[in-house]
Amino acid sequence: MSIRCTVESAFFIAWSCLEQGGELGDPDQTANFLLDAIEAQLRRGERRQLMLANRAIDAWRVHVAVSRPSRDARFG
């Protein structure tokens, strides 16, 4: 399978998972983040689509959690 197909498949898996969970956020920002996360893994040698997708999803969730002010910071 070509790298392009691998990226497309991993992106689609990650996007669909986040969409179903209501976690997408801004579509452009989410798409760029997922593609960057997938590309970084490809540079390190990862080629498994599901692994690429899962790690991109995990990275997105961490990014959202860190970017969002905590409840304690707002009310504390």
Secondary structure, DSSP 8 states (H G I E B T S, - for coil): --HHHHHHHHHHHHHHHHHHTT---SHHHHHHHHHHHHHHHHHTT---HHHHHHHHHHHHHHHHHHHS--HHHHH-
